[in-house]
Amino acid sequence: MPTAIIEEPKVSFPIVSFDPFLNGNEQEQTECAQKLYDAFHNFGWIYLKDFGISVEEVDEMFAWSKKYFDRPLEAKMKEKVVSTQTAQGYTADGAESSLKGAVSHKECYEHGRFVNNNVPPPGSLDGFKEFVDGFYLKCFNLCKHVLRALAIIEGNMDPEYFTEPMKDANPQLRLLHYMGVQRKTLEAAGHWRINPHCDYGLCTILFQDQVGGLEVDPDHTGKFLPATPVRGTCVINVADLLQRLSNNRLKSTRHRVTLPQMTEEQKDSLGPDDYLPARYSTAFFVHPAPSHTIAPILLPGEPPSEYEPVNAGEWREGVTRRNYTAAHLHNAIIEDSGKPLNSQIKVL
């Protein structure tokens, strides 16, 4: 049985094997869950290996992602996202940003649990939807195990706490393509592959290729650490709703995607007009059922929380609408439902 590894060279965050939780006895599950919890408490971020999705399946997912994004833009735009309530389909370069005035150079495909109508038509990319449906299910099962592990350790929480909120949950699977971009573009003010932000659900499972560029600011101090790609792992980070639920015992991390880590030799050879290689990643954003209320769980002796209870559905739709509005599109692709934005959504 694989053993958990807490630290490895050139990695900024713990690497932990999840096999003991998936296949071990009760004591092994508890020990693994404690390592997961400690990483989320100290860093808000972890590398997970032996998590039930093979390297070959991840490679196949990236192959499908490349096929999807390689299609002509006009074909992809026929499948564009048209509502912040469903947020399913294609979004083009620059169409989304959580930071007003910033430009994030990426294109995305969004896939949900229940409704996925904005997909390539028959004869265009046959097998795509079926594969993504299957990969989605694997991620959904993994997230339920991760949440149960956290509930085992988190104080004043039943181990099955997340079972009910996840029954009707609709997490979001996002395929991302960061197109080749000139170095000088990413070095210009307000331009990123993804601008600095916090995720706003419970947690996020992320798969990344080997290009690099993902960076994490665990303490929101402006000191970003590289989340170096490690083949055979996924990374998982705490998001805003889990920080609220745990009353800050688990930390929602700020992160961004920018210039990949390069050696001095590489920097010298890459001029400002030269293009950085394309990058691919896939994120699984874990959200509870929209009817669920997130209220802080206090430990004995803790003072009243700074957070008010929030409805998960209103919170999610409000942040999604803000992110698309912040991009200042000339050709809006999102229908604004006009609902008020929750006043407690985190401002970067």
Residue frames relative to the residue before (quaternion, step in Angstrom):
aa qw qx qy qz dx dy dz
M 1.0000 0.0000 0.0000 0.0000 0.00 0.00 0.00
P 0.5042 -0.6572 0.4530 0.3296 3.64 -0.88 0.88
T 0.3033 -0.7440 0.5660 0.1846 3.55 -1.10 0.65
A 0.5480 -0.6275 0.4460 0.3272 3.54 -1.11 0.70
I 0.1732 -0.7587 0.6220 0.0866 3.55 -1.06 0.84
I 0.3083 -0.7844 0.5115 0.1673 3.55 -0.69 1.04
E 0.8141 0.0168 0.0096 0.5805 3.58 0.91 -0.80
E 0.0404 -0.7587 0.6489 0.0403 3.54 -1.21 0.62
P 0.6225 -0.5593 0.3813 0.3929 3.60 -1.12 0.57
K 0.8510 0.1930 -0.1577 0.4622 3.52 -1.24 0.68
V 0.6150 0.4886 -0.3611 0.5027 3.60 1.19 0.45
S 0.3783 -0.7794 0.4627 0.1882 3.57 -0.72 1.09
F 0.7777 0.2778 -0.1288 0.5490 3.59 1.22 -0.41
P 0.6569 -0.5400 0.3420 0.3999 3.61 -1.16 0.49
I 0.2046 -0.7146 0.6534 0.1433 3.53 -1.28 0.62
V 0.0048 -0.8171 0.5728 -0.0649 3.57 -0.62 1.16
S 0.3818 -0.6903 0.5662 0.2388 3.55 -1.03 0.83
F 0.2768 -0.7744 0.5490 0.1496 3.58 -0.87 0.97
D 0.4116 0.7380 -0.4556 0.2799 3.59 1.26 -0.04
P 0.6400 0.5234 -0.3618 0.4308 3.66 0.87 -0.72
F 0.6630 0.4817 -0.3277 0.4701 3.59 1.04 -0.60
L 0.6891 0.4878 -0.2858 0.4534 3.58 0.96 -0.82
N 0.8382 0.1969 -0.0456 0.5066 3.58 0.95 -0.87
G 0.5896 0.6242 -0.3592 0.3656 3.60 1.21 -0.09
N 0.6131 -0.5128 0.4312 0.4186 3.55 -1.35 -0.08
E 0.7594 -0.4004 0.2456 0.4502 3.57 -1.28 0.09
Q 0.6618 0.4994 -0.3171 0.4605 3.59 0.93 -0.85
E 0.6620 0.5000 -0.3076 0.4660 3.59 0.95 -0.85
Q 0.6244 0.5281 -0.3377 0.4661 3.57 1.05 -0.71
T 0.6687 0.5021 -0.3040 0.4565 3.58 0.91 -0.90
E 0.6495 0.5141 -0.3197 0.4601 3.59 0.95 -0.82
C 0.6559 0.4962 -0.3069 0.4789 3.58 0.99 -0.83
A 0.6459 0.5246 -0.3161 0.4558 3.57 0.96 -0.88
Q 0.6313 0.5342 -0.3337 0.4524 3.59 1.04 -0.75
K 0.6468 0.5068 -0.3240 0.4688 3.60 0.99 -0.78
L 0.6279 0.5231 -0.3275 0.4741 3.56 1.04 -0.77
Y 0.6727 0.5016 -0.2908 0.4597 3.57 0.87 -0.99
D 0.6523 0.5226 -0.3198 0.4461 3.58 0.91 -0.91
A 0.6470 0.5129 -0.3217 0.4635 3.59 0.98 -0.81
F 0.6772 0.4793 -0.2923 0.4756 3.59 0.97 -0.83
H 0.6414 0.5114 -0.3227 0.4722 3.59 1.12 -0.61
N 0.7544 0.4116 -0.2118 0.4654 3.58 0.87 -0.97
F 0.8208 0.2168 -0.0715 0.5236 3.57 0.99 -0.86
G 0.3218 -0.7326 0.5254 0.2893 3.59 1.06 -0.75
W 0.7342 0.3585 -0.1425 0.5587 3.57 1.31 0.07
I 0.0710 0.8009 -0.5905 0.0696 3.59 -1.00 0.77
Y 0.3134 -0.6589 0.6373 0.2480 3.53 -1.33 0.44
L 0.1117 -0.7873 0.6045 0.0472 3.58 -0.87 0.96
K 0.0377 -0.7745 0.6309 0.0286 3.56 -0.98 0.86
D 0.7813 0.2779 -0.2398 0.5049 3.58 -1.29 0.33
F 0.3576 0.7838 -0.4299 0.2701 3.55 1.01 0.89
G 0.6801 -0.5495 0.2795 0.3966 3.59 1.19 0.38
I 0.6778 0.3581 -0.2885 0.5737 3.60 1.29 0.07
S 0.3758 -0.7791 0.4584 0.2041 3.57 -0.54 1.18
V 0.6477 -0.4938 0.4135 0.4071 3.54 -1.33 0.33
E 0.6456 0.5338 -0.3186 0.4436 3.57 1.01 -0.83
E 0.6471 0.5064 -0.3197 0.4718 3.59 1.01 -0.73
V 0.6384 0.5044 -0.3252 0.4819 3.58 1.04 -0.75
D 0.6304 0.5255 -0.3295 0.4668 3.60 0.98 -0.81
E 0.6576 0.5015 -0.3110 0.4684 3.58 0.96 -0.84
M 0.6129 0.5453 -0.3443 0.4566 3.57 1.05 -0.73
F 0.6746 0.4797 -0.2989 0.4747 3.59 0.91 -0.87
A 0.6145 0.5408 -0.3519 0.4540 3.60 1.07 -0.64
W 0.6523 0.4862 -0.3093 0.4924 3.60 0.99 -0.80
S 0.6198 0.5476 -0.3429 0.4455 3.58 1.00 -0.79
K 0.6613 0.5015 -0.3092 0.4642 3.58 0.90 -0.90
K 0.6363 0.5233 -0.3306 0.4604 3.60 0.96 -0.83
Y 0.6414 0.5306 -0.3252 0.4487 3.57 0.97 -0.86
F 0.7565 0.4102 -0.2270 0.4559 3.59 0.72 -1.05
D 0.5792 0.5946 -0.3739 0.4137 3.60 1.20 -0.38
R 0.5388 0.6311 -0.4072 0.3815 3.61 1.21 -0.28
P 0.6474 -0.5242 0.3714 0.4100 3.62 -1.18 0.42
L 0.6074 -0.5858 0.4008 0.3568 3.56 -1.10 0.73
E 0.6510 0.5292 -0.3356 0.4285 3.60 0.91 -0.84
A 0.6267 0.5184 -0.3410 0.4714 3.60 1.11 -0.60
K 0.6728 0.4938 -0.2968 0.4642 3.58 0.94 -0.87
M 0.6468 0.5369 -0.3250 0.4332 3.60 1.00 -0.76
K 0.5796 0.5631 -0.3801 0.4499 3.60 1.19 -0.33
E 0.7167 0.3956 -0.2242 0.5287 3.57 1.29 -0.33
K 0.3046 0.8150 -0.4571 0.1847 3.58 1.27 0.34
V 0.5845 -0.5392 0.4813 0.3687 3.52 -1.35 0.42
V 0.0776 -0.8239 0.5611 0.0187 3.59 -0.83 0.95
S 0.7836 0.2283 -0.1403 0.5605 3.62 1.21 -0.02
T 0.4347 -0.6879 0.5158 0.2679 3.56 -1.01 0.79
Q 0.6087 0.5664 -0.3592 0.4237 3.60 1.17 -0.36
T 0.7490 0.3096 -0.2097 0.5469 3.60 1.08 -0.61
A 0.0475 -0.8487 0.5242 0.0517 3.60 1.11 -0.73
Q 0.4554 0.6660 -0.4597 0.3712 3.57 0.77 1.05
G 0.6537 0.4887 -0.3818 0.4336 3.54 -0.92 0.96
Y 0.7314 -0.4456 0.3339 0.3937 3.53 -1.31 -0.47
T 0.0393 -0.7492 0.6584 0.0599 3.54 -1.21 0.67
A 0.4018 -0.7584 0.4771 0.1890 3.55 -0.88 1.03
D 0.7416 -0.3900 0.3183 0.4434 3.53 -1.38 0.12
G 0.8471 0.1637 -0.1403 0.4857 3.58 -0.81 1.05
A 0.5124 0.6951 -0.3980 0.3095 3.60 1.25 -0.05
E 0.7801 0.2338 -0.1288 0.5659 3.59 1.20 -0.26
S 0.1687 0.7583 -0.6204 0.1079 3.55 -1.06 0.80
S 0.3174 -0.7498 0.5464 0.1964 3.58 -0.95 0.85
L 0.6865 0.4113 -0.2653 0.5377 3.57 1.30 -0.03
K 0.4428 -0.7306 0.4501 0.2598 3.57 -0.46 1.20
G 0.8184 0.2315 -0.2006 0.4862 3.51 -0.86 1.06
A 0.5987 0.5589 -0.3658 0.4421 3.60 1.24 -0.26
V 0.2477 -0.7416 0.6032 0.1574 3.55 -1.25 0.50
S 0.1345 -0.7740 0.6161 0.0563 3.55 -0.80 1.09
H 0.2572 -0.8042 0.5233 0.1152 3.57 -0.50 1.23
K 0.4329 0.6480 -0.5005 0.3770 3.54 0.05 1.37
E 0.1590 -0.7230 0.6496 0.1733 3.51 -1.34 0.21
C 0.1824 -0.8189 0.5436 0.0265 3.55 -1.07 0.80
Y 0.1427 -0.7123 0.6681 0.1606 3.47 -1.40 0.28
E 0.1893 -0.7961 0.5709 0.0665 3.58 -0.80 1.08
H 0.0514 -0.8003 0.5970 -0.0222 3.58 -0.92 0.99
G 0.1890 -0.8100 0.5502 0.0740 3.56 -0.84 0.99
R 0.6618 -0.5240 0.3799 0.3782 3.52 -1.35 -0.03
F 0.8095 0.3280 -0.1314 0.4689 3.57 0.95 -0.86
V 0.8188 0.1176 -0.0217 0.5615 3.60 0.79 -0.96
N 0.1179 0.7800 -0.6023 0.1222 3.57 -0.71 1.15
N 0.0763 0.8408 -0.5266 0.0999 3.55 0.46 1.24
N 0.6827 0.4756 -0.2851 0.4758 3.59 1.13 -0.59
V 0.3353 0.7198 -0.5167 0.3201 3.53 0.40 1.33
P 0.6676 -0.4799 0.3566 0.4438 3.61 -1.19 0.29
P 0.4846 -0.6852 0.4591 0.2914 3.62 -0.91 0.88
P 0.6788 -0.4696 0.3547 0.4392 3.60 -1.21 0.33
G 0.7811 0.3004 -0.2457 0.4891 3.53 -0.96 0.93
S 0.6316 0.5472 -0.3276 0.4408 3.59 1.28 -0.23
L 0.7775 -0.1160 0.1218 0.6059 3.57 0.82 -1.01
D 0.0553 -0.8556 0.5147 0.0053 3.54 0.73 1.13
G 0.7623 0.3285 -0.2817 0.4813 3.55 -0.95 0.98
F 0.5083 0.6706 -0.4174 0.3431 3.59 1.23 -0.35
K 0.7067 0.4613 -0.2845 0.4547 3.59 0.65 -1.08
E 0.6512 0.5246 -0.3273 0.4400 3.59 0.93 -0.86
F 0.6601 0.4889 -0.3209 0.4715 3.59 0.94 -0.81
V 0.6755 0.4934 -0.3062 0.4544 3.59 0.85 -0.94
D 0.5908 0.5532 -0.3651 0.4601 3.61 1.05 -0.66
G 0.6927 0.4800 -0.2779 0.4611 3.58 0.90 -0.93
F 0.6569 0.4950 -0.3140 0.4742 3.58 0.98 -0.81
Y 0.5882 0.5684 -0.3520 0.4550 3.56 1.10 -0.75
L 0.6736 0.5068 -0.3029 0.4446 3.59 0.84 -0.97
K 0.6347 0.5196 -0.3360 0.4629 3.59 1.00 -0.76
C 0.6586 0.4935 -0.3056 0.4788 3.59 0.98 -0.81
F 0.6356 0.5341 -0.3302 0.4491 3.57 1.00 -0.81
N 0.6552 0.4966 -0.3108 0.4770 3.58 0.96 -0.82
L 0.6393 0.5211 -0.3287 0.4602 3.58 0.99 -0.79
C 0.6682 0.5046 -0.3232 0.4410 3.60 0.84 -0.87
K 0.6303 0.5271 -0.3450 0.4537 3.60 1.03 -0.68
H 0.6324 0.5087 -0.3306 0.4817 3.60 1.06 -0.69
V 0.6480 0.5224 -0.3207 0.4519 3.59 0.93 -0.87
L 0.6739 0.4895 -0.2979 0.4663 3.58 0.90 -0.91
R 0.6374 0.5107 -0.3362 0.4690 3.60 0.99 -0.72
A 0.6211 0.5378 -0.3425 0.4557 3.59 1.02 -0.75
L 0.6591 0.5008 -0.3071 0.4696 3.58 0.95 -0.84
A 0.6573 0.5234 -0.3107 0.4444 3.57 0.98 -0.87
I 0.5923 0.5719 -0.3669 0.4330 3.60 1.10 -0.62
I 0.7512 0.3968 -0.2042 0.4864 3.59 0.99 -0.84
E 0.6246 0.5817 -0.3489 0.3871 3.59 0.95 -0.88
G 0.4811 -0.6964 0.4588 0.2704 3.57 -0.82 1.00
N 0.8444 0.1631 -0.1419 0.4902 3.57 -1.19 0.69
M 0.6141 0.5203 -0.3648 0.4680 3.62 1.10 0.62
D 0.4367 -0.6773 0.5307 0.2627 3.56 -0.92 0.97
P 0.5650 -0.6176 0.4167 0.3546 3.64 -0.95 0.76
E 0.7254 0.3930 -0.2373 0.5129 3.59 1.15 -0.54
Y 0.2232 0.8281 -0.4932 0.1457 3.56 1.25 0.36
F 0.7585 0.4195 -0.2213 0.4470 3.59 0.82 -0.97
T 0.4349 0.7226 -0.4599 0.2780 3.62 1.21 -0.15
E 0.7131 0.4508 -0.2631 0.4679 3.58 0.77 -1.00
P 0.6784 0.4872 -0.3224 0.4455 3.67 0.79 -0.83
M 0.7036 0.4629 -0.2771 0.4625 3.62 1.12 -0.51
K 0.4578 0.7010 -0.4532 0.3062 3.63 1.21 -0.22
D 0.7998 0.1947 -0.0850 0.5614 3.58 0.83 -0.97
A 0.3329 0.7637 -0.4922 0.2526 3.56 1.22 0.42
N 0.1676 -0.7737 0.6060 0.0774 3.53 -1.22 0.61
P 0.0802 -0.8110 0.5790 0.0261 3.60 0.34 1.20
Q 0.3779 -0.7343 0.5329 0.1842 3.54 -1.26 0.45
L 0.1822 -0.7576 0.6198 0.0929 3.55 -0.79 1.08
R 0.0564 -0.8155 0.5758 -0.0165 3.57 -0.71 1.08
L 0.1973 -0.7270 0.6480 0.1123 3.53 -0.89 1.03
L 0.0935 -0.8144 0.5726 0.0154 3.58 -0.83 0.99
H 0.0710 -0.7532 0.6533 0.0300 3.51 -1.15 0.84
Y 0.1375 -0.7529 0.6407 0.0614 3.53 -0.74 1.13
M 0.3084 -0.7941 0.4956 0.1693 3.54 -0.19 1.27
G 0.6359 -0.5011 0.4030 0.4268 3.55 -1.23 0.37
V 0.0033 -0.8100 0.5832 -0.0614 3.56 -0.82 0.99
Q 0.5467 -0.6250 0.4405 0.3413 3.56 -1.07 0.69
R 0.5911 -0.5941 0.4144 0.3549 3.55 -1.04 0.78
K 0.6673 0.5196 -0.3186 0.4280 3.60 0.89 -0.88
T 0.5806 0.5791 -0.3807 0.4273 3.60 1.15 -0.50
L 0.7182 0.4318 -0.2529 0.4835 3.57 0.86 -0.94
E 0.6448 0.5007 -0.3281 0.4753 3.59 1.20 -0.33
A 0.5574 0.5949 -0.3887 0.4293 3.60 1.29 -0.16
A 0.6027 -0.5814 0.4074 0.3643 3.58 -1.10 0.68
G 0.8339 0.2418 -0.1787 0.4628 3.54 -1.02 0.86
H 0.6590 0.4778 -0.3144 0.4884 3.60 1.25 0.14
W 0.0442 0.7875 -0.6074 0.0947 3.52 -0.91 1.05
R 0.4856 -0.5328 0.5442 0.4291 3.48 -1.34 -0.16
I 0.7127 -0.1435 0.0015 0.6866 3.55 1.25 -0.57
N 0.4457 -0.7025 0.4847 0.2700 3.57 -0.83 0.98
P 0.6466 -0.5133 0.3745 0.4221 3.63 -1.17 0.42
H 0.1785 0.7800 -0.5737 0.1748 3.57 -0.85 0.99
C 0.3195 -0.6689 0.6182 0.2616 3.51 -1.41 0.11
D 0.4420 -0.6466 0.5360 0.3150 3.58 -1.10 0.59
Y 0.3429 -0.8108 0.4568 0.1281 3.56 -1.01 0.72
G 0.5497 0.5747 -0.4223 0.4349 3.60 1.21 0.32
L 0.7499 -0.3095 0.2758 0.5155 3.55 -1.02 -0.90
C 0.7468 -0.2206 0.1756 0.6023 3.56 0.86 -1.00
T 0.2851 -0.7447 0.5795 0.1683 3.56 -1.31 0.20
I 0.2153 -0.7304 0.6360 0.1248 3.54 -1.04 0.90
L 0.0410 -0.8306 0.5549 -0.0245 3.59 -0.68 1.05
F 0.1387 -0.7357 0.6590 0.0724 3.52 -1.12 0.89
Q 0.0202 -0.8143 0.5800 -0.0088 3.59 -0.83 0.92
D 0.4785 -0.6386 0.5128 0.3166 3.54 -1.20 0.59
Q 0.6822 -0.5341 0.3377 0.3680 3.58 -1.28 -0.13
V 0.4331 0.7264 -0.4518 0.2840 3.62 1.24 0.10
G 0.3128 -0.7793 0.4891 0.2358 3.58 0.95 -0.82
G 0.4290 0.6911 -0.5203 0.2601 3.54 -1.37 0.06
L 0.5639 0.5813 -0.3912 0.4370 3.59 1.27 -0.25
E 0.0045 -0.7997 0.5986 -0.0456 3.56 -0.89 1.02
V 0.2199 -0.7946 0.5624 0.0632 3.56 -1.10 0.80
D 0.1596 -0.7550 0.6324 0.0682 3.54 -1.07 0.90
P 0.2059 -0.8521 0.4624 0.1330 3.61 0.34 1.23
D 0.7909 0.3294 -0.1499 0.4934 3.57 0.96 -0.86
H 0.4357 -0.7181 0.4435 0.3126 3.60 1.29 0.20
T 0.4043 0.7156 -0.4666 0.3266 3.54 1.00 0.88
G 0.5529 -0.5958 0.3971 0.4262 3.56 1.28 -0.23
K 0.5824 0.5416 -0.3798 0.4724 3.58 1.29 0.03
F 0.1095 -0.8231 0.5570 0.0170 3.56 -0.26 1.29
L 0.1960 -0.7725 0.5987 0.0801 3.55 -0.97 0.98
P 0.4953 -0.6693 0.4511 0.3212 3.61 -0.94 0.73
A 0.2337 -0.7152 0.6398 0.1563 3.56 -1.08 0.81
T 0.1719 -0.8500 0.4932 0.0692 3.51 0.51 1.31
P 0.4823 -0.6624 0.4732 0.3235 3.63 -0.84 0.84
V 0.0509 -0.7639 0.6433 0.0062 3.57 -0.99 0.92
R 0.3709 -0.7581 0.4906 0.2167 3.55 -0.37 1.22
G 0.7647 0.3298 -0.2626 0.4875 3.57 -0.96 0.89
T 0.6880 0.4085 -0.2839 0.5284 3.58 1.29 0.10
C 0.1990 -0.6658 0.6769 0.2427 3.47 -1.44 0.06
V 0.3050 -0.7083 0.5838 0.2538 3.57 -1.23 0.23
I 0.1264 -0.7761 0.6150 0.0590 3.56 -1.10 0.73
N 0.0532 -0.8029 0.5937 0.0123 3.55 -0.90 0.93
V 0.5213 -0.6096 0.5074 0.3149 3.51 -1.25 0.63
A 0.1842 -0.7703 0.6019 0.1025 3.58 -1.10 0.74
D 0.7806 -0.4294 0.2088 0.4033 3.54 -1.33 0.33
L 0.6771 0.5020 -0.3261 0.4281 3.62 0.85 -0.86
L 0.6501 0.4963 -0.3263 0.4739 3.59 1.04 -0.65
Q 0.6055 0.5287 -0.3568 0.4759 3.58 1.09 -0.59
R 0.6512 0.5018 -0.3143 0.4748 3.58 0.97 -0.83
L 0.6621 0.5251 -0.3072 0.4376 3.57 0.87 -1.00
S 0.7384 0.4003 -0.2159 0.4979 3.58 0.97 -0.89
N 0.4023 -0.7336 0.4611 0.2956 3.59 1.28 0.10
N 0.7257 -0.4695 0.2072 0.4583 3.55 0.95 1.07
R 0.4448 0.6717 -0.4885 0.3351 3.61 1.15 0.22
L 0.7201 0.2514 -0.1838 0.6200 3.56 1.23 -0.49
K 0.2823 -0.8229 0.4790 0.1171 3.57 -0.72 1.07
S 0.3603 -0.7010 0.5827 0.1981 3.52 -1.00 0.97
T 0.2452 -0.8225 0.5029 0.1024 3.55 -0.55 1.18
R 0.3677 -0.6823 0.5850 0.2388 3.52 -1.18 0.68
H 0.0534 0.8058 -0.5860 0.0667 3.57 -0.94 0.86
R 0.1159 -0.7786 0.6154 0.0412 3.54 -1.30 0.36
V 0.2388 -0.7138 0.6237 0.2108 3.54 -1.36 0.13
T 0.0665 0.8030 -0.5822 0.1087 3.54 -0.68 1.13
L 0.8009 -0.1832 0.1641 0.5459 3.59 -1.05 -0.68
P 0.4517 -0.6795 0.4908 0.3056 3.62 -0.86 0.81
Q 0.6071 -0.5380 0.4299 0.3965 3.54 -1.23 0.42
M 0.0085 -0.8113 0.5830 -0.0423 3.58 -0.80 1.04
T 0.4930 -0.6137 0.5209 0.3301 3.53 -1.21 0.52
E 0.6528 -0.5005 0.3774 0.4253 3.57 -1.23 0.30
E 0.6203 0.5437 -0.3366 0.4541 3.57 1.07 -0.71
Q 0.6575 0.5001 -0.3078 0.4721 3.56 0.99 -0.84
K 0.6349 0.5310 -0.3266 0.4563 3.58 1.01 -0.82
D 0.6644 0.5112 -0.3023 0.4537 3.55 0.98 -0.87
S 0.7162 0.4571 -0.2530 0.4627 3.58 1.05 -0.74
L 0.6829 0.4599 -0.2783 0.4946 3.59 1.24 -0.35
G 0.2165 -0.8068 0.5404 0.1006 3.56 -0.29 1.25
P 0.6842 -0.5051 0.3261 0.4128 3.61 -1.21 0.33
D 0.6986 0.4486 -0.2768 0.4839 3.61 1.12 -0.54
D 0.5405 0.6205 -0.4039 0.3995 3.58 1.26 -0.15
Y 0.4473 -0.7124 0.4904 0.2279 3.54 -1.19 0.68
L 0.3988 -0.6703 0.5763 0.2439 3.51 -1.12 0.83
P 0.5586 -0.6162 0.4210 0.3619 3.61 -1.05 0.61
A 0.5842 -0.5582 0.4528 0.3770 3.55 -1.22 0.49
R 0.1645 -0.7712 0.6089 0.0862 3.56 -1.19 0.58
Y 0.1366 -0.7767 0.6105 0.0727 3.57 -1.12 0.74
S 0.0973 0.7579 -0.6442 0.0344 3.53 -1.15 0.68
T 0.1818 -0.7569 0.6137 0.1321 3.54 -1.30 0.28
A 0.1191 -0.8056 0.5798 0.0253 3.57 -0.77 1.07
F 0.1531 -0.7472 0.6392 0.0986 3.54 -1.17 0.72
F 0.1585 -0.8177 0.5516 0.0435 3.55 -0.24 1.35
V 0.2331 -0.8081 0.5325 0.0954 3.56 -0.49 1.26
H 0.0274 0.7828 -0.6171 0.0749 3.54 -0.66 1.21
P 0.4374 -0.6701 0.5179 0.3023 3.62 -1.05 0.64
A 0.7179 -0.4019 0.3286 0.4638 3.56 -1.32 0.07
P 0.5621 -0.6457 0.3928 0.3358 3.62 -0.93 0.82
S 0.6504 0.5189 -0.3254 0.4492 3.60 1.16 -0.45
H 0.5576 0.6498 -0.3760 0.3543 3.57 1.24 -0.35
T 0.2880 -0.7344 0.5915 0.1671 3.55 -1.14 0.75
I 0.2284 -0.7551 0.6023 0.1221 3.54 -0.90 1.00
A 0.0718 0.7819 -0.6107 0.1027 3.55 -0.54 1.24
P 0.5467 -0.6467 0.4118 0.3367 3.62 -0.82 0.92
I 0.2719 -0.7295 0.6085 0.1537 3.54 -1.08 0.85
L 0.1908 -0.8194 0.5357 0.0718 3.57 -0.48 1.20
L 0.3647 -0.6870 0.5818 0.2377 3.53 -1.17 0.66
P 0.6491 -0.5119 0.3688 0.4250 3.60 -1.16 0.43
G 0.8063 0.2670 -0.2164 0.4814 3.55 -0.90 0.99
E 0.5388 0.6150 -0.4192 0.3947 3.60 1.21 -0.16
P 0.4800 -0.6493 0.4964 0.3187 3.60 -1.05 0.66
P 0.6906 -0.4461 0.3384 0.4577 3.60 -1.21 0.21
S 0.5171 -0.6727 0.4410 0.2926 3.54 -1.04 0.82
E 0.5010 -0.6277 0.5069 0.3130 3.54 -1.28 0.48
Y 0.6795 0.5062 -0.2756 0.4540 3.58 1.25 -0.37
E 0.3170 -0.7088 0.5979 0.1989 3.54 -1.07 0.79
P 0.5851 -0.5476 0.4380 0.4073 3.61 -1.15 0.39
V 0.0853 -0.7885 0.6079 0.0380 3.58 -1.08 0.75
N 0.4471 -0.6428 0.5468 0.2966 3.53 -1.21 0.57
A 0.4829 -0.7143 0.4246 0.2762 3.58 -0.68 1.12
G 0.6660 0.5139 -0.3134 0.4406 3.60 0.95 -0.79
E 0.6706 0.4808 -0.3006 0.4783 3.58 0.91 -0.88
W 0.6157 0.5498 -0.3367 0.4531 3.57 1.03 -0.80
R 0.6985 0.4854 -0.2782 0.4463 3.56 0.79 -1.04
E 0.6844 0.4810 -0.2974 0.4602 3.58 0.83 -0.94
G 0.6431 0.5386 -0.3235 0.4378 3.57 1.02 -0.76
V 0.6797 0.4675 -0.2981 0.4802 3.58 0.91 -0.87
T 0.6216 0.5418 -0.3454 0.4481 3.60 0.99 -0.79
R 0.6678 0.4929 -0.3018 0.4691 3.57 0.92 -0.90
R 0.6278 0.5344 -0.3332 0.4574 3.58 1.02 -0.78
N 0.6690 0.5259 -0.3108 0.4234 3.58 0.89 -0.92
Y 0.6907 0.4449 -0.2898 0.4909 3.57 0.97 -0.76
T 0.6269 0.5285 -0.3400 0.4606 3.59 1.05 -0.69
A 0.6413 0.5537 -0.3257 0.4197 3.59 1.00 -0.81
A 0.6112 0.5772 -0.3560 0.4081 3.58 1.14 -0.49
H 0.2731 -0.7982 0.5007 0.1939 3.63 1.25 -0.26
L 0.0748 0.8384 -0.5344 0.0767 3.55 0.78 1.05
H 0.4336 -0.6596 0.5459 0.2810 3.54 -1.14 0.67
N 0.7589 0.1828 -0.1125 0.6148 3.55 1.17 -0.65
A 0.2540 -0.8143 0.5029 0.1393 3.55 0.06 1.31
I 0.1706 -0.7915 0.5795 0.0928 3.55 -0.93 0.90
I 0.6684 0.4761 -0.2881 0.4935 3.57 1.28 0.01
E 0.3312 -0.7062 0.5898 0.2091 3.52 -1.01 0.87
D 0.2916 -0.7654 0.5520 0.1564 3.58 -0.62 1.12
S 0.3218 -0.7809 0.5060 0.1749 3.56 -0.52 1.19
G 0.4649 -0.7295 0.4065 0.2939 3.58 1.27 -0.18
K 0.4493 0.6859 -0.4719 0.3240 3.59 1.22 0.17
P 0.5450 -0.6286 0.4299 0.3507 3.60 -1.01 0.71
L 0.4389 -0.6798 0.5234 0.2670 3.57 -1.06 0.76
N 0.5159 -0.6562 0.4523 0.3142 3.52 -0.85 1.01
S 0.4818 -0.7218 0.4238 0.2595 3.57 -0.75 1.04
Q 0.7021 0.4750 -0.2835 0.4483 3.59 1.16 -0.41
I 0.3712 0.7095 -0.5204 0.2967 3.61 1.17 0.24
K 0.5255 -0.6820 0.4137 0.2960 3.53 -0.86 1.02
V 0.2057 -0.7517 0.6160 0.1148 3.56 -0.95 0.90
L 0.3963 -0.7348 0.4952 0.2406 3.57 -0.72 1.03
